[in-house]
């Protein structure tokens, strides 16, 4: 299991320059950490959108996103159904189209948790959780606490501002330590 402090992750411009991302995890299907996003079979990142912008294209990848905080954004692309992204409601969409993000009027800077998986070898999902979860060995996972603290596999405790993740080497029991605890759980399964 790995732990990451979000404040220590340096922001980087999007590939197309339309926003800022904070890469959190990049990994290959076999469970080894990749050399970077281009060689990754799955990746997890935080993205900040302060203006309407076009998302970068990621051929072969399935994108999953959840909006953290308030506001809303519409994702539109030629030939694809528009996707509305609202707070704490995970959405999924293909990485090939040129998605244009348009913020809902009154939305200030928006922050997304993004999970991208190479759909030829993996299946991914994002879940907002508020109660105990068990992740079994063989499933890669990442837990981003939003509120409260979480106890992981007995002795590791994480809270807001931290990310815990594992390549799938072992299972993990995730238990909230407060009644108002919530988190986003990213799961990555081999096909």
N, CA and C atoms as a LAMMPS dump frame, in Angstrom:
ITEM: TIMESTEP
0
ITEM: NUMBER OF ATOMS
573
ITEM: BOX BOUNDS ff ff ff
-5.0000000000000000e+02 5.0000000000000000e+02
-5.0000000000000000e+02 5.0000000000000000e+02
-5.0000000000000000e+02 5.0000000000000000e+02
ITEM: ATOMS id mol type element x y z
1 1 1 N 0.85 -1.17 0
2 1 2 C 0 0 0
3 1 3 C 0.901 1.24 0
4 2 1 N 0.473 2.248 -0.752
5 2 2 C 1.215 3.5 -0.863
6 2 3 C 0.355 4.644 -0.339
7 3 1 N 1.003 5.642 0.257
8 3 2 C 0.317 6.84 0.728
9 3 3 C 0.925 8.055 0.053
10 4 1 N 0.075 9.017 -0.27
11 4 2 C 0.505 10.216 -0.975
12 4 3 C -0.174 11.42 -0.341
13 5 1 N 0.601 12.482 -0.08
14 5 2 C 0.037 13.747 0.384
15 5 3 C -0.254 14.605 -0.839
16 6 1 N -1.498 15.009 -1.017
17 6 2 C -1.894 15.738 -2.222
18 6 3 C -1.16 17.065 -2.363
19 7 1 N -0.843 17.727 -1.24
20 7 2 C -0.127 19.008 -1.298
21 7 3 C 1.277 18.865 -1.877
22 8 1 N 1.815 17.654 -1.892
23 8 2 C 3.163 17.427 -2.41
24 8 3 C 3.185 17.113 -3.905
25 9 1 N 2.01 17.006 -4.526
26 9 2 C 1.936 16.691 -5.957
27 9 3 C 1.959 17.998 -6.745
28 10 1 N 2.959 18.152 -7.596
29 10 2 C 3.116 19.388 -8.361
30 10 3 C 2.158 19.421 -9.541
31 11 1 N 1.485 20.572 -9.726
32 11 2 C 0.583 20.702 -10.876
33 11 3 C 1.368 20.73 -12.185
34 12 1 N 0.753 20.174 -13.221
35 12 2 C 1.34 20.159 -14.563
36 12 3 C 0.27 20.586 -15.556
37 13 1 N 0.657 21.246 -16.65
38 13 2 C -0.348 21.609 -17.66
39 13 3 C -0.87 20.361 -18.367
40 14 1 N -2.14 20.43 -18.796
41 14 2 C -2.69 19.351 -19.615
42 14 3 C -1.847 19.206 -20.872
43 15 1 N -1.934 18.043 -21.503
44 15 2 C -1.219 17.822 -22.767
45 15 3 C -1.579 18.877 -23.792
46 16 1 N -2.851 19.329 -23.797
47 16 2 C -3.273 20.329 -24.785
48 16 3 C -3.214 21.748 -24.223
49 17 1 N -2.739 21.924 -22.986
50 17 2 C -2.598 23.245 -22.394
51 17 3 C -3.885 23.857 -21.881
52 18 1 N -5.005 23.131 -21.913
53 18 2 C -6.303 23.694 -21.553
54 18 3 C -6.635 23.697 -20.079
55 19 1 N -5.777 23.158 -19.243
56 19 2 C -6.054 23.104 -17.814
57 19 3 C -4.828 22.636 -17.058
58 20 1 N -5.019 22.295 -15.803
59 20 2 C -3.929 21.854 -14.937
60 20 3 C -4.298 20.5 -14.343
61 21 1 N -3.327 19.606 -14.275
62 21 2 C -3.545 18.282 -13.691
63 21 3 C -2.504 18.009 -12.614
64 22 1 N -2.873 17.164 -11.694
65 22 2 C -1.946 16.668 -10.679
66 22 3 C -1.953 15.144 -10.791
67 23 1 N -0.933 14.573 -11.448
68 23 2 C -0.897 13.115 -11.6
69 23 3 C -0.662 12.443 -10.249
70 24 1 N -1.52 11.49 -9.917
71 24 2 C -1.443 10.807 -8.629
72 24 3 C -0.843 9.414 -8.755
73 25 1 N -1.341 8.613 -9.701
74 25 2 C -0.879 7.24 -9.887
75 25 3 C -0.88 6.925 -11.375
76 26 1 N 0.182 6.287 -11.846
77 26 2 C 0.229 5.716 -13.196
78 26 3 C 0.739 4.296 -13.039
79 27 1 N 0.033 3.324 -13.612
80 27 2 C 0.442 1.933 -13.436
81 27 3 C 0.144 1.122 -14.681
82 28 1 N 0.834 0.019 -14.796
83 28 2 C 0.586 -0.929 -15.882
84 28 3 C -0.338 -2.022 -15.393
85 29 1 N -0.951 -2.717 -16.323
86 29 2 C -1.926 -3.768 -16.004
87 29 3 C -1.328 -4.841 -15.117
88 30 1 N -0.087 -5.179 -15.326
89 30 2 C 0.525 -6.267 -14.564
90 30 3 C 0.788 -5.898 -13.11
91 31 1 N 0.596 -4.615 -12.77
92 31 2 C 0.776 -4.206 -11.388
93 31 3 C 2.071 -3.469 -11.124
94 32 1 N 2.926 -3.317 -12.145
95 32 2 C 4.156 -2.566 -11.939
96 32 3 C 3.898 -1.097 -12.23
97 33 1 N 4.551 -0.234 -11.49
98 33 2 C 4.382 1.201 -11.698
99 33 3 C 5.011 1.571 -13.03
100 34 1 N 4.316 2.381 -13.814
101 34 2 C 4.792 2.745 -15.143
102 34 3 C 5.812 3.867 -15.059
103 35 1 N 6.439 4.166 -16.181
104 35 2 C 7.402 5.26 -16.242
105 35 3 C 6.728 6.596 -16.47
106 36 1 N 5.434 6.605 -16.658
107 36 2 C 4.702 7.858 -16.844
108 36 3 C 3.379 7.608 -17.519
109 37 1 N 2.573 8.685 -17.674
110 37 2 C 1.226 8.543 -18.219
111 37 3 C 1.164 7.9 -19.598
112 38 1 N 2.146 8.158 -20.459
113 38 2 C 2.087 7.624 -21.822
114 38 3 C 2.179 6.102 -21.842
115 39 1 N 2.886 5.5 -20.877
116 39 2 C 3.036 4.044 -20.861
117 39 3 C 2.054 3.366 -19.914
118 40 1 N 1.185 4.136 -19.298
119 40 2 C 0.288 3.586 -18.279
120 40 3 C -0.919 2.894 -18.896
121 41 1 N -1.333 1.8 -18.266
122 41 2 C -2.597 1.161 -18.62
123 41 3 C -3.728 1.74 -17.789
124 42 1 N -3.385 2.352 -16.662
125 42 2 C -4.369 3.119 -15.902
126 42 3 C -3.659 4.255 -15.194
127 43 1 N -4.401 5.329 -15.023
128 43 2 C -3.843 6.485 -14.331
129 43 3 C -4.94 7.219 -13.588
130 44 1 N -4.547 7.822 -12.492
131 44 2 C -5.46 8.582 -11.65
132 44 3 C -4.865 9.965 -11.465
133 45 1 N -5.706 10.994 -11.597
134 45 2 C -5.206 12.359 -11.462
135 45 3 C -6.303 13.276 -10.949
136 46 1 N -5.879 14.425 -10.451
137 46 2 C -6.791 15.514 -10.111
138 46 3 C -6.636 16.563 -11.197
139 47 1 N -7.734 17.087 -11.694
140 47 2 C -7.694 18.121 -12.732
141 47 3 C -8.481 19.329 -12.258
142 48 1 N -7.91 20.508 -12.458
143 48 2 C -8.572 21.764 -12.124
144 48 3 C -8.976 22.464 -13.41
145 49 1 N -10.229 22.91 -13.461
146 49 2 C -10.747 23.624 -14.627
147 49 3 C -11.253 24.979 -14.143
148 50 1 N -10.572 26.05 -14.559
149 50 2 C -10.971 27.392 -14.137
150 50 3 C -11.668 28.156 -15.258
151 51 1 N -11.733 27.558 -16.444
152 51 2 C -12.415 28.174 -17.587
153 51 3 C -12.915 27.047 -18.487
154 52 1 N -13.842 27.36 -19.398
155 52 2 C -14.275 26.362 -20.371
156 52 3 C -13.042 25.885 -21.134
157 53 1 N -12.954 24.588 -21.403
158 53 2 C -11.735 24.041 -22.003
159 53 3 C -12.035 22.759 -22.75
160 54 1 N -11.125 22.399 -23.652
161 54 2 C -11.204 21.131 -24.372
162 54 3 C -10.343 20.107 -23.652
163 55 1 N -10.9 18.91 -23.422
164 55 2 C -10.141 17.836 -22.788
165 55 3 C -9.153 17.252 -23.793
166 56 1 N -8.03 16.763 -23.292
167 56 2 C -7.063 16.076 -24.138
168 56 3 C -7.667 14.765 -24.64
169 57 1 N -7.218 14.33 -25.818
170 57 2 C -7.674 13.078 -26.422
171 57 3 C -6.774 11.947 -25.919
172 58 1 N -7.388 10.832 -25.532
173 58 2 C -6.66 9.649 -25.068
174 58 3 C -7.204 8.416 -25.781
175 59 1 N -6.688 8.106 -27
176 59 2 C -7.164 6.944 -27.748
177 59 3 C -6.983 5.645 -26.958
178 60 1 N -8 4.79 -27.017
179 60 2 C -7.952 3.49 -26.36
180 60 3 C -8.262 3.508 -24.878
181 61 1 N -8.476 4.702 -24.334
182 61 2 C -8.724 4.82 -22.897
183 61 3 C -10.203 5.084 -22.62
184 62 1 N -10.703 4.5 -21.544
185 62 2 C -12.029 4.823 -21.025
186 62 3 C -11.813 5.774 -19.861
187 63 1 N -12.531 6.888 -19.894
188 63 2 C -12.369 7.907 -18.859
189 63 3 C -13.505 7.798 -17.845
190 64 1 N -13.157 7.989 -16.584
191 64 2 C -14.121 8.037 -15.488
192 64 3 C -13.797 9.304 -14.706
193 65 1 N -14.817 10.047 -14.321
194 65 2 C -14.579 11.303 -13.609
195 65 3 C -15.638 11.516 -12.547
196 66 1 N -15.226 12.181 -11.488
197 66 2 C -16.171 12.623 -10.465
198 66 3 C -15.77 14.049 -10.088
199 67 1 N -16.759 14.913 -10.055
200 67 2 C -16.554 16.313 -9.697
201 67 3 C -16.525 16.421 -8.178
202 68 1 N -15.469 17.018 -7.658
203 68 2 C -15.327 17.219 -6.218
204 68 3 C -15.735 18.657 -5.908
205 69 1 N -16.499 18.879 -4.881
206 69 2 C -16.933 20.23 -4.532
207 69 3 C -18.25 20.571 -5.191
208 70 1 N -18.446 21.858 -5.489
209 70 2 C -19.726 22.307 -6.045
210 70 3 C -19.568 22.701 -7.506
211 71 1 N -20.698 23.058 -8.13
212 71 2 C -20.7 23.442 -9.536
213 71 3 C -21.132 22.285 -10.414
214 72 1 N -21.066 22.502 -11.71
215 72 2 C -21.402 21.461 -12.685
216 72 3 C -20.732 21.818 -14
217 73 1 N -20.557 20.819 -14.845
218 73 2 C -19.942 21.037 -16.151
219 73 3 C -20.609 20.113 -17.16
220 74 1 N -20.768 20.608 -18.375
221 74 2 C -21.295 19.813 -19.477
222 74 3 C -20.133 19.437 -20.385
223 75 1 N -20.052 18.158 -20.737
224 75 2 C -19.046 17.686 -21.687
225 75 3 C -19.751 17.383 -22.997
226 76 1 N -19.322 18.038 -24.059
227 76 2 C -19.946 17.843 -25.366
228 76 3 C -18.87 17.507 -26.388
229 77 1 N -19.25 16.669 -27.366
230 77 2 C -18.346 16.281 -28.434
231 77 3 C -19.171 15.987 -29.675
232 78 1 N -18.609 16.277 -30.848
233 78 2 C -19.309 15.961 -32.097
234 78 3 C -19.596 14.472 -32.166
235 79 1 N -20.85 14.132 -32.393
236 79 2 C -21.236 12.742 -32.572
237 79 3 C -21.436 11.96 -31.293
238 80 1 N -21.284 12.594 -30.149
239 80 2 C -21.47 11.883 -28.88
240 80 3 C -22.524 12.599 -28.045
241 81 1 N -23.231 11.83 -27.25
242 81 2 C -24.219 12.41 -26.346
243 81 3 C -23.515 13.302 -25.324
244 82 1 N -24.076 14.492 -25.03
245 82 2 C -23.483 15.325 -23.974
246 82 3 C -23.535 14.602 -22.629
247 83 1 N -22.537 14.854 -21.818
248 83 2 C -22.441 14.255 -20.494
249 83 3 C -22.44 15.387 -19.472
250 84 1 N -23.392 15.362 -18.538
251 84 2 C -23.403 16.337 -17.447
252 84 3 C -22.671 15.742 -16.26
253 85 1 N -21.721 16.497 -15.736
254 85 2 C -20.971 16.068 -14.567
255 85 3 C -21.395 16.953 -13.398
256 86 1 N -21.951 16.312 -12.381
257 86 2 C -22.425 17.018 -11.186
258 86 3 C -21.646 16.503 -9.969
259 87 1 N -21.626 17.266 -8.884
260 87 2 C -20.816 16.873 -7.727
261 87 3 C -21.119 15.461 -7.222
262 88 1 N -20.041 14.721 -7.032
263 88 2 C -20.061 13.385 -6.428
264 88 3 C -20.94 12.382 -7.164
265 89 1 N -21.129 12.587 -8.479
266 89 2 C -21.86 11.647 -9.324
267 89 3 C -20.911 11.161 -10.428
268 90 1 N -20.258 10.015 -10.229
269 90 2 C -19.289 9.534 -11.213
270 90 3 C -19.905 9.347 -12.602
271 91 1 N -19.127 9.692 -13.623
272 91 2 C -19.531 9.497 -15.016
273 91 3 C -18.408 8.766 -15.745
274 92 1 N -18.746 8.176 -16.887
275 92 2 C -17.786 7.452 -17.705
276 92 3 C -17.995 7.848 -19.159
277 93 1 N -16.882 8.009 -19.906
278 93 2 C -16.985 8.387 -21.311
279 93 3 C -15.692 7.997 -22.027
280 94 1 N -15.744 7.773 -23.346
281 94 2 C -14.557 7.337 -24.086
282 94 3 C -13.519 8.448 -24.219
283 95 1 N -12.254 8.053 -24.321
284 95 2 C -11.164 9.017 -24.415
285 95 3 C -10.867 9.516 -25.811
286 96 1 N -11.475 8.925 -26.851
287 96 2 C -11.139 9.316 -28.226
288 96 3 C -11.731 10.658 -28.668
289 97 1 N -12.979 10.969 -28.371
290 97 2 C -13.535 12.238 -28.869
291 97 3 C -12.848 13.455 -28.245
292 98 1 N -12.982 14.571 -28.931
293 98 2 C -12.53 15.859 -28.386
294 98 3 C -13.671 16.424 -27.552
295 99 1 N -13.641 16.161 -26.272
296 99 2 C -14.675 16.637 -25.358
297 99 3 C -14.401 18.081 -24.989
298 100 1 N -15.436 18.902 -25.083
299 100 2 C -15.331 20.3 -24.672
300 100 3 C -16.102 20.464 -23.367
301 101 1 N -15.42 20.957 -22.352
302 101 2 C -16.033 21.164 -21.038
303 101 3 C -16.538 22.6 -20.932
304 102 1 N -17.827 22.728 -20.649
305 102 2 C -18.419 24.056 -20.45
306 102 3 C -18.986 24.111 -19.037
307 103 1 N -18.47 25.037 -18.255
308 103 2 C -18.909 25.159 -16.866
309 103 3 C -20.307 25.752 -16.791
310 104 1 N -21.08 25.258 -15.842
311 104 2 C -22.397 25.81 -15.57
312 104 3 C -22.21 27.246 -15.068
313 105 1 N -23.084 28.186 -15.487
314 105 2 C -22.949 29.566 -14.999
315 105 3 C -22.882 29.598 -13.471
316 106 1 N -21.945 30.375 -12.963
317 106 2 C -21.763 30.485 -11.517
318 106 3 C -20.76 29.5 -10.948
319 107 1 N -20.337 28.524 -11.747
320 107 2 C -19.33 27.568 -11.275
321 107 3 C -17.961 28.234 -11.313
322 108 1 N -17.267 28.202 -10.208
323 108 2 C -15.926 28.764 -10.155
324 108 3 C -14.95 27.685 -10.591
325 109 1 N -13.772 27.643 -10.003
326 109 2 C -12.826 26.599 -10.375
327 109 3 C -13.374 25.238 -9.966
328 110 1 N -13.305 24.299 -10.877
329 110 2 C -13.815 22.949 -10.648
330 110 3 C -12.645 21.984 -10.51
331 111 1 N -12.795 21.002 -9.635
332 111 2 C -11.77 19.969 -9.474
333 111 3 C -12.403 18.606 -9.717
334 112 1 N -11.755 17.833 -10.582
335 112 2 C -12.191 16.48 -10.923
336 112 3 C -11.178 15.47 -10.42
337 113 1 N -11.67 14.302 -10.006
338 113 2 C -10.817 13.137 -9.868
339 113 3 C -11.048 12.335 -11.135
340 114 1 N -9.975 12.066 -11.871
341 114 2 C -10.053 11.358 -13.152
342 114 3 C -9.366 10.003 -13.055
343 115 1 N -10.037 8.986 -13.547
344 115 2 C -9.458 7.657 -13.69
345 115 3 C -9.536 7.303 -15.163
346 116 1 N -8.396 6.955 -15.753
347 116 2 C -8.377 6.506 -17.147
348 116 3 C -7.806 5.097 -17.186
349 117 1 N -8.487 4.207 -17.915
350 117 2 C -8.03 2.824 -18.038
351 117 3 C -7.989 2.425 -19.514
352 118 1 N -6.974 1.642 -19.863
353 118 2 C -6.879 1.116 -21.229
354 118 3 C -7.939 0.031 -21.362
355 119 1 N -8.973 0.326 -22.172
356 119 2 C -10.148 -0.552 -22.188
357 119 3 C -9.884 -1.922 -22.804
358 120 1 N -8.782 -2.112 -23.508
359 120 2 C -8.486 -3.43 -24.085
360 120 3 C -8.023 -4.427 -23.023
361 121 1 N -7.568 -3.939 -21.865
362 121 2 C -7.054 -4.849 -20.839
363 121 3 C -7.673 -4.641 -19.455
364 122 1 N -8.351 -3.504 -19.253
365 122 2 C -8.843 -3.179 -17.913
366 122 3 C -10.261 -2.639 -17.921
367 123 1 N -10.875 -2.717 -16.766
368 123 2 C -12.169 -2.089 -16.518
369 123 3 C -12.001 -1.272 -15.244
370 124 1 N -12.501 -0.042 -15.268
371 124 2 C -12.359 0.822 -14.103
372 124 3 C -13.693 1.38 -13.657
373 125 1 N -13.721 1.882 -12.439
374 125 2 C -14.92 2.547 -11.932
375 125 3 C -14.542 3.453 -10.774
376 126 1 N -15.35 4.485 -10.582
377 126 2 C -15.247 5.379 -9.433
378 126 3 C -16.523 5.244 -8.625
379 127 1 N -16.392 5.174 -7.318
380 127 2 C -17.547 5.085 -6.422
381 127 3 C -17.365 6.095 -5.295
382 128 1 N -18.437 6.776 -4.929
383 128 2 C -18.429 7.609 -3.731
384 128 3 C -18.942 6.724 -2.604
385 129 1 N -18.136 6.583 -1.546
386 129 2 C -18.496 5.66 -0.47
387 129 3 C -18.592 6.391 0.871
388 130 1 N -19.441 5.847 1.737
389 130 2 C -19.619 6.399 3.083
390 130 3 C -19.631 5.307 4.148
391 131 1 N -19.459 4.061 3.716
392 131 2 C -19.499 2.946 4.661
393 131 3 C -18.354 1.978 4.345
394 132 1 N -18.209 0.97 5.176
395 132 2 C -17.13 -0.006 5.049
396 132 3 C -17.133 -0.679 3.679
397 133 1 N -15.94 -0.891 3.13
398 133 2 C -15.768 -1.617 1.867
399 133 3 C -14.598 -2.572 1.987
400 134 1 N -14.73 -3.691 1.297
401 134 2 C -13.651 -4.67 1.196
402 134 3 C -13.241 -4.748 -0.266
403 135 1 N -11.958 -4.549 -0.542
404 135 2 C -11.423 -4.723 -1.89
405 135 3 C -10.561 -5.976 -1.846
406 136 1 N -10.785 -6.876 -2.787
407 136 2 C -10.088 -8.162 -2.793
408 136 3 C -8.771 -8.076 -3.563
409 137 1 N -7.843 -8.959 -3.226
410 137 2 C -6.561 -9.042 -3.918
411 137 3 C -6.805 -9.218 -5.41
412 138 1 N -5.964 -8.625 -6.223
413 138 2 C -6.11 -8.697 -7.67
414 138 3 C -6.801 -7.482 -8.258
415 139 1 N -7.411 -6.651 -7.418
416 139 2 C -8.044 -5.415 -7.865
417 139 3 C -7.195 -4.243 -7.395
418 140 1 N -6.709 -3.445 -8.339
419 140 2 C -5.989 -2.226 -7.967
420 140 3 C -7.008 -1.216 -7.462
421 141 1 N -6.597 -0.384 -6.507
422 141 2 C -7.542 0.566 -5.929
423 141 3 C -6.817 1.823 -5.456
424 142 1 N -7.589 2.891 -5.323
425 142 2 C -7.105 4.13 -4.714
426 142 3 C -8.262 4.722 -3.926
427 143 1 N -7.967 5.227 -2.734
428 143 2 C -8.981 5.838 -1.879
429 143 3 C -8.603 7.292 -1.635
430 144 1 N -9.517 8.199 -2.002
431 144 2 C -9.349 9.635 -1.782
432 144 3 C -10.389 10.079 -0.755
433 145 1 N -10.004 10.211 0.523
434 145 2 C -10.965 10.67 1.528
435 145 3 C -11.415 12.106 1.239
436 146 1 N -12.711 12.336 1.351
437 146 2 C -13.269 13.677 1.178
438 146 3 C -13.58 14.307 2.528
439 147 1 N -14.048 13.501 3.477
440 147 2 C -14.385 13.967 4.821
441 147 3 C -14.101 12.848 5.807
442 148 1 N -13.706 13.21 7.008
443 148 2 C -13.444 12.216 8.035
444 148 3 C -12.168 11.437 7.778
445 149 1 N -11.927 10.47 8.642
446 149 2 C -10.744 9.618 8.518
447 149 3 C -11.182 8.187 8.238
448 150 1 N -10.304 7.445 7.56
449 150 2 C -10.57 6.061 7.176
450 150 3 C -9.441 5.18 7.677
451 151 1 N -9.803 4.017 8.21
452 151 2 C -8.827 3.026 8.64
453 151 3 C -8.738 1.956 7.56
454 152 1 N -7.502 1.657 7.149
455 152 2 C -7.269 0.713 6.054
456 152 3 C -6.499 -0.497 6.562
457 153 1 N -7.048 -1.671 6.346
458 153 2 C -6.389 -2.944 6.686
459 153 3 C -5.787 -2.944 8.082
460 154 1 N -6.511 -2.411 9.037
461 154 2 C -6.111 -2.539 10.433
462 154 3 C -5.369 -1.378 11.039
463 155 1 N -4.259 -0.912 10.44
464 155 2 C -3.453 0.072 11.147
465 155 3 C -3.148 1.354 10.379
466 156 1 N -3.478 1.459 9.132
467 156 2 C -3.212 2.671 8.355
468 156 3 C -4.442 3.57 8.417
469 157 1 N -4.225 4.846 8.769
470 157 2 C -5.328 5.806 8.839
471 157 3 C -5.033 6.95 7.875
472 158 1 N -6.032 7.278 7.028
473 158 2 C -5.892 8.376 6.067
474 158 3 C -7.084 9.315 6.205
475 159 1 N -6.861 10.57 5.794
476 159 2 C -7.922 11.568 5.842
477 159 3 C -7.837 12.493 4.649
478 160 1 N -8.646 13.538 4.682
479 160 2 C -8.668 14.511 3.586
480 160 3 C -7.251 15.036 3.347
481 161 1 N -6.907 15.229 2.077
482 161 2 C -5.573 15.687 1.712
483 161 3 C -4.587 14.562 1.481
484 162 1 N -5.056 13.318 1.592
485 162 2 C -4.2 12.156 1.37
486 162 3 C -4.842 11.223 0.348
487 163 1 N -4.015 10.391 -0.261
488 163 2 C -4.477 9.337 -1.159
489 163 3 C -3.763 8.058 -0.756
490 164 1 N -4.516 6.982 -0.606
491 164 2 C -3.942 5.656 -0.378
492 164 3 C -4.232 4.83 -1.619
493 165 1 N -3.265 4.005 -2.053
494 165 2 C -3.499 3.171 -3.23
495 165 3 C -2.645 1.913 -3.185
496 166 1 N -3.092 0.939 -3.972
497 166 2 C -2.39 -0.33 -4.072
498 166 3 C -2.596 -0.895 -5.475
499 167 1 N -1.564 -1.538 -6.01
500 167 2 C -1.613 -2.098 -7.363
501 167 3 C -2.44 -3.366 -7.455
502 168 1 N -3.006 -3.83 -6.361
503 168 2 C -3.797 -5.053 -6.371
504 168 3 C -3.067 -6.225 -5.759
505 169 1 N -1.954 -5.944 -5.088
506 169 2 C -1.154 -7.014 -4.49
507 169 3 C -1.841 -7.693 -3.319
508 170 1 N -2.693 -6.967 -2.639
509 170 2 C -3.392 -7.537 -1.49
510 170 3 C -4.742 -6.883 -1.316
511 171 1 N -5.615 -7.537 -0.616
512 171 2 C -6.922 -6.958 -0.345
513 171 3 C -6.822 -5.85 0.692
514 172 1 N -7.918 -5.123 0.867
515 172 2 C -7.932 -4.035 1.839
516 172 3 C -9.343 -3.845 2.381
517 173 1 N -9.446 -3.782 3.703
518 173 2 C -10.698 -3.435 4.354
519 173 3 C -10.645 -1.947 4.669
520 174 1 N -11.629 -1.192 4.191
521 174 2 C -11.692 0.261 4.374
522 174 3 C -12.855 0.575 5.296
523 175 1 N -12.549 1.195 6.444
524 175 2 C -13.583 1.482 7.434
525 175 3 C -13.592 2.967 7.779
526 176 1 N -14.76 3.624 7.685
527 176 2 C -14.839 5.024 8.111
528 176 3 C -14.749 5.101 9.635
529 177 1 N -14.054 6.131 10.135
530 177 2 C -13.906 6.292 11.576
531 177 3 C -14.866 7.327 12.152
532 178 1 N -15.579 8.057 11.301
533 178 2 C -16.597 9.012 11.739
534 178 3 C -17.878 8.763 10.955
535 179 1 N -19 9.155 11.536
536 179 2 C -20.297 8.952 10.881
537 179 3 C -20.418 9.755 9.596
538 180 1 N -19.734 10.904 9.506
539 180 2 C -19.849 11.749 8.312
540 180 3 C -18.713 11.524 7.318
541 181 1 N -17.944 10.452 7.479
542 181 2 C -16.823 10.179 6.578
543 181 3 C -17.329 9.83 5.181
544 182 1 N -16.616 10.333 4.174
545 182 2 C -16.915 9.981 2.782
546 182 3 C -15.601 9.961 2.01
547 183 1 N -15.599 9.248 0.896
548 183 2 C -14.386 9.116 0.087
549 183 3 C -14.778 8.723 -1.326
550 184 1 N -13.85 8.923 -2.249
551 184 2 C -14.004 8.385 -3.597
552 184 3 C -13.071 7.184 -3.695
553 185 1 N -13.625 6.064 -4.132
554 185 2 C -12.876 4.826 -4.307
555 185 3 C -12.748 4.548 -5.798
556 186 1 N -11.509 4.447 -6.273
557 186 2 C -11.233 4.067 -7.658
558 186 3 C -10.858 2.59 -7.668
559 187 1 N -11.491 1.816 -8.558
560 187 2 C -11.221 0.389 -8.689
561 187 3 C -10.793 0.089 -10.116
562 188 1 N -9.77 -0.761 -10.268
563 188 2 C -9.279 -1.153 -11.585
564 188 3 C -9.163 -2.668 -11.61
565 189 1 N -9.906 -3.295 -12.544
566 189 2 C -9.962 -4.752 -12.665
567 189 3 C -9.388 -5.176 -14.016
568 190 1 N -8.665 -6.293 -14.043
569 190 2 C -8.251 -6.887 -15.319
570 190 3 C -9.468 -7.487 -15.998
571 191 1 N -9.454 -7.478 -17.326
572 191 2 C -10.566 -8.067 -18.088
573 191 3 C -10.35 -9.561 -18.179
